[in-house]
Amino acid sequence: MSGKFMVGAAVVAAGLAVSTAQAGEVGKTEAEVLKNLSLAQDWMSGKIKSYGSAKVTYTGPVITMTSSHHVPKVSSLAKNSIIAFRVLEKMSNGKIKVNDTWSKTIHGAKDGRKAIRTGLTDYAPCFPAYNAKDYNLLHGLGLPFLFNNTHEAAAVSEALYVKYLKKNFERFKGVKLARASQTAAYHLYTKKPIRTLEEVKGLKVRAGGGPHAKIIAALGAVPISMPAADAYTAVQRGTLDAYHINDAVAPIFKVHEVTDYRTVNGFNFFPVFYCTSASLYNKLPADLKVVYNNWSRQHAQIEAQGFYEINAAKAIKKMTSSGAIKELIDLPPAEMARWRAAVEPVTQKWIADMEKKGLPGKQFIADIRMLSKKYHGMSANAIMQAAIDSPLQGILD
């Protein structure tokens, strides 16, 4: 292991920078990322002046919401959510109390929706990739080269939910969408440096469900579907060559211990949707429904910015400055264009498949690109402020 951490000063210095291909306008260094996401940090630390204008008039007994998640309580994702739950309690003047549970206490990674429907929990992750066959247009959010950063992707996902996704998502009785967020961009972690499309061909790459596996296959690699937690051992044994994973969670799964290089491509982001039970929402009085909706819109950005974007920057700095990752490889524009061309047929086929089913795949992608451009023109702080001052309505109705 010691050789894995012995690096030259040049690599240590590289760890202080966040690749612009990955971070977009979020920031080129960890310090710049933190500066540009200052409002999300103030929200989490309690320094923010206001969580919005919703007023609580309800005087009845406290309503308890049970939250469940498969990740351990000590994880950074859990810590981010726990902060958000305390904010919900504050925004509701203590009238909503969150009983949060972790580490598969109630359900595993794939069964959040089932746990909601059977009354085991009121709030849980319902990641579309784990039940890919149950959704249609929603998978368009995971197609390549649609977004520049996570806060933009989350804002677009929520903005288009009611028009395109709500009917399909809520056909499962008892389930409502609490919030739609997105992961950080996905990049390629490997044991050997990857600088050209030819070097990807034949690699066995861990991939998720939905469009993700198709993107990996379009590069000429072999997509291997397995939980990220199992990939570590698979790489050690040589049955897996690489991960395609986002930077924020890479350290959680110890990706840096079994790989040496990270090739920036940022093709796709992964939709991470959270469900809430219709029974919980329907029993809330009108004023607390407004609070719950407004908090959910803010929480979507808090996970996008406060967890994924901030932790991606911290992870890159930590993994490279320690020497665990030897090199961050940025593809030259001409080479990136080749990769983009290789995966473009995935989008075109997806559109054609949706249209054959009578679904507006072409218009959905057009609207994603239009809104992506709109939100790309806004700072992360401006998007966060909009979630506070004028949160979207109608997602939970």
Residue, then its C-alpha position, 0 to 999 in steps of 0.5 A: m500500500s505504501g507505494k500507492f501513496m508515494v508521489g511527486a510534488a507535481v501530483v500533490a499540486a494537481g490534487l489542489a485543483v478541481s478539473t474544469a471539465q468536471a466542475g464547470e463554473v462551480g470552481k477550479t479549486e476546492a476553495e473556489v467551489l466552497k466560495n461559489l456554494s456559500l449559500a448552501q453552506d449557510w443553509m446547512s450551518g444555520k447561518i442563513k437569514s431565512y428559509g422562506s416565507a411559509k407561515v405555520t399556523y397549525t397548533g395540533p400535535v407533532i406529526t412524526m415522519t419516519s425516514s429510512h436510507h440504506v447508507p450508514k449513519v456515519s456516511s457524509l450523505a447521511k450527515n447531509s440529510i440529517i442536517a436537512f431533517r433538522v431544518l425541516e423541524k425548524m421550518s415547521n416550528g417543531k410540528i414535524k419530527v423526523n425519525d431517521t433510520w440508516s444502514k438498511t434498518i428498514h430496507g436495502a438499496k433497491d427497496g425504498r419504494k416498496a417500503i413506502r408502499t407497505g407503510l414501513t417508512d414515510y421517506a426513502p430513496c427511490f433511485p430509478a436505476y434500481n427499478a429501471k424497467d418501471y420508468n420511461l422518460l425519467h431515464g432521459l435525465g441520465l443521458p450523456f452531455l445534457f448538464n454542466n453541473t449537479h445543481e443545474a441538473a437538479a433544477v432541471s429535473e424538478a422543473l420538468y417533473v410535473k409536465y413529463l414524469k409525475k404521472n409515470f412516477e405516481r402510478f405506484k399507489g401510495v408514492k409521491l416524489a419528495r424531491a429530485s436531485q442528481t449526483a455529481a458527474y461520472h468519470l472513469y477510474t482505472k488502474k492504467p491511464i486512459r487517454t484515448l477511446e481505443e484504450v477503453k475498448g474491452l475494459k470491464v467497467r462497473a456501471g449502473g442501470g438505465p442509460h448508464a450501461k448503454i453509455i459504457a457499451a457505446l464506448g466499446a467497453v463491457p458494462i458490468s452491473m453490480p453494486a458499487a460496494d461489490a466493485y472493490t473486491a472485483v477490481q482486486r480479483g481482476t474481474l473488473d477493470a474500472y469504475h464509472i462513478n462520481d467523485a463525491v462517493a468514490p472515497i466512500f467505496k474506496v475506489h482510490e485504493v484499487t485504481d490509480y488514474r481518473t479520466v475526466n469525461g463527465f458524460n452523465f449524471f445520475p438521477v437520485f429521486y426520493c419518495t414520500s408516502a402519500s398517506l403522510y403528505n395527505k394528513l399534513p394540514a395545508d400550512l405544513k404541506v407548503v412547508y414540506n414542499n418548500w423544504s423539499r425544493q431546498h433539500a434537492q439543491i442542498e444534496a446537489q450542492g452541499f453533498y455532491e458538489i462540495n464533496a466531489a471537490k474535497a474528494i479529488k483534493k484528498m485522493t490526489s494530494s495523498g497520492a492515491i490517485k496518481e493523475l487526473i487525465d483531462l481529454p483534449p477537446a478533439e479527443m473528447a469530441r470523439w467520445r461524445a460522438a461515440v455516445e450520441p447514438v445512445t441518446q438518439k436511440w432512446i428518443a426513437d424508442m420513446e417516440k415508438k411508445g407514444l412518449p414525447g422523447k424528442q421534446f423532453i430532451a429539447d426541454i432539458r437542453m433549453l432549461s439546462k442553458k437557462y440554469h447554466g446562466m445562473s450561479a449556484n447561489a442564485i439557484m439556491q436562493a430561488a429555491i428559498d424565495s420562489p420554490l416550485q409548486g405542484i410536485l407533491d400536489 
